[in-house]
Amino acid sequence: MDTPLSTIAVVGLGTMGTGIAEVLARAGHEVIGIDINDAAARQAVAALEAATARAVRRERITEEERSDILARFRTFGDLQAAVEAELVIEVVPESYEIKQQLFRELDAIVSPTAILATGTNALSVTRLAAESLHPERVLGLHFFNPAPAMKLVEVVSSVLTAPPAVEAVTALARSLGKEPVAVGDRPGFVADGLLFGYLNQAAAMYEANYASREDIDAAMKLGCGLPMGPLTLLDLIGIDTARTVLEAMYSASHDRLHAPAPILRQLSEAGLTGRKSGRGFYTYTESGSQTVVPDALTPRESTSAADGRAVRSVGVAGSGTMASGIAEVFAKAGYDVVLAARSQEKADTAKGRIAKSLERSVTKGRLTAEARDETLARITAAGSLDAFADVDLAVEAVAEDLSVKQQLLGTMDKVCKPGAVLATTTSSLPVVAIARATSRPQDVIGMHFFNPAPAMKLVEVVRTVLTADDVHATVREVCVKVRKHPVDCGDRAGFIVNALLFPYLNNAIKMVEEHYASLDDIDAAMKLGGGYPMGPFELLDVVGLDVSLAIEKVLHSEFRDPGLAPAPLLEHLVAAGCLGRKTGRGFREYARR
């Protein structure tokens, strides 16, 4: 294991195997590509030729360097070709039987000092190693797709793996320009262990007809800044592959959040496995295509007979960051806005916050001075809700407390004219309970803006069983006019985004509690392996641990699933007053301002 890993065999030349081979050949290694399918081997060579040709056109490598890379990649149909390899990386189908047979055959071919690495993301590395004559040389080397672009590599040790083998492949990963993360052997490891639970919950949400596939995907992209929605990602990964990973995770954890949603089995057994088959959650132009085409489930233009109500003026109740941000959004879109707070001083302060925000936009060239002045002129600061007497839409943006919101809606009910739409911006409370505090619950709806409201495009439109059709139509139309993307969801805890986001965050905390991985490794894994803009612990500290705990409790209370119970570590930190960036300490410590 002390020998340099100059000659490396890659067994299985599918998409992942081909990508790994490209990374290795570009880095100067002699690469032996092995696949029993001649067509797969030819396709791997063609893919490398195309990738290197693009690199030449973009002047990233020279023609001579391209020739050297291509010369370093040789393909074979017989496993015997791996005889001289110092490292063998297998990326064959996710099957214990197939992988174990492969390791038994490799034992008889390669040197006893050669390292054997499995590319599995779902199966037990320990169980695979146990089938080898030299289990100390077997480990996991989990690249992410597409391998040439993705920086993360999970280096997976079993209880049998020798440290020199881990050190050798870790050094190799770094030499390839990758970021290796050391993890123990459990299904999903770090990145997929967190990712697939979230994907599973998204599939279950869709299966329950809670929201459309388009709205679920849009919500997570726009609300969390993810590069891809969960159902689109499942189609890319392969629904059958996702089901295999989840089955392995559930067999180890017995957590209901990992039990594959029935729709994954239905689609898999029907052969609707995603992009590779041309149809999964979405329909594609052909097998292997990424181009979505309309199908029977594609949303059509609204044909609702209910026309929306006219909205010319908007009232926003509150004086905090969210209230001023929402008022700014409406005023920028041309609406006359009444910004009401508990006192004139608080209202003036909130309007001052808007003025500063607009000034920053002018400084950055995003807004003209004239538009700034016109926007501010549309906002009237008021010290009482009585100023809402003539507004067409009244939006509350006060503290996330049911009794506070109910009292406020009750007052708005008395003040606002008949026919005015009343909206709550709650992110976790039952909208219907707030609506029942009024004499016109049919006029009440949820409009969940995301912070900061001027920048975030998403609004979750939450209709209750009592909300009138024309109220729903009105709010959707208003969202479009203020350049937001509305997504429809029912009145249940978490709506779309928080119901999918916070169980993922909670599971990340549990990983740390169990000493499976460090904060830094988990954050790095999700940013580098999942394309997330922030790692889970970075995000928790930004959101606030007290806010996060409150949402976790609401979700647990609503769905009664043991897997949703807040992680004890989160409760302990909140009890200790470690609430994140706002207190200077959460999962990490921050410099006091």
HELIX and SHEET records of a PDB file:
HELIX    1   1 THR A   15  ARG A   26  1                                  12    
HELIX    2   2 ASP A   38  ARG A   57  1                                  20    
HELIX    3   3 GLU A   63  ALA A   71  1                                   9    
HELIX    4   4 LEU A   79  GLU A   84  5                                   6    
HELIX    5   5 TYR A   96  ASP A  107  1                                  12    
HELIX    6   6 VAL A  125  ALA A  129  1                                   5    
HELIX    7   7 PRO A  135  ARG A  137  5                                   3    
HELIX    8   8 PRO A  163  SER A  175  1                                  13    
HELIX    9   9 ALA A  191  GLU A  207  1                                  17    
HELIX   10  10 ARG A  213  CYS A  224  1                                  12    
HELIX   11  11 PRO A  230  ILE A  237  1                                   8    
HELIX   12  12 ILE A  239  SER A  253  1                                  15    
HELIX   13  13 ARG A  256  HIS A  258  5                                   3    
HELIX   14  14 PRO A  262  GLU A  269  1                                   8    
HELIX   15  15 ARG A  275  SER A  277  5                                   3    
HELIX   16  16 THR A  321  LYS A  332  1                                  12    
HELIX   17  17 GLN A  344  THR A  363  1                                  20    
HELIX   18  18 ALA A  369  ALA A  377  1                                   9    
HELIX   19  19 LEU A  385  PHE A  388  5                                   4    
HELIX   20  20 LEU A  402  VAL A  415  1                                  14    
HELIX   21  21 VAL A  431  ALA A  435  1                                   5    
HELIX   22  22 PRO A  441  ASP A  443  5                                   3    
HELIX   23  23 ASP A  469  LYS A  481  1                                  13    
HELIX   24  24 VAL A  497  GLU A  513  1                                  17    
HELIX   25  25 LEU A  519  GLY A  530  1                                  12    
HELIX   26  26 PRO A  536  VAL A  543  1                                   8    
HELIX   27  27 LEU A  545  PHE A  559  1                                  15    
HELIX   28  28 PRO A  562  LEU A  564  5                                   3    
HELIX   29  29 PRO A  568  ALA A  575  1                                   8    
HELIX   30  30 ARG A  581  THR A  583  5                                   3    
SHEET    1   A 8 PHE A  73  PHE A  76  0                                        
SHEET    2   A 8 GLU A  30  ILE A  34  1                                        
SHEET    3   A 8 THR A   7  VAL A  11  1                                        
SHEET    4   A 8 LEU A  87  GLU A  90  1                                        
SHEET    5   A 8 ILE A 115  THR A 118  1                                        
SHEET    6   A 8 VAL A 138  PHE A 143  1                                        
SHEET    7   A 8 LEU A 152  SER A 157 -1                                        
SHEET    8   A 8 GLU A 179  GLY A 184  1                                        
SHEET    1   B 2 THR A 283  TYR A 284  0                                        
SHEET    2   B 2 VAL A 292  VAL A 293 -1                                        
SHEET    1   C 8 ILE A 379  ALA A 382  0                                        
SHEET    2   C 8 ASP A 336  ALA A 340  1                                        
SHEET    3   C 8 SER A 313  ALA A 317  1                                        
SHEET    4   C 8 LEU A 393  GLU A 396  1                                        
SHEET    5   C 8 VAL A 421  THR A 424  1                                        
SHEET    6   C 8 VAL A 444  PHE A 449  1                                        
SHEET    7   C 8 LEU A 458  ARG A 463 -1                                        
SHEET    8   C 8 HIS A 485  GLY A 490  1                                        
END                                                                             
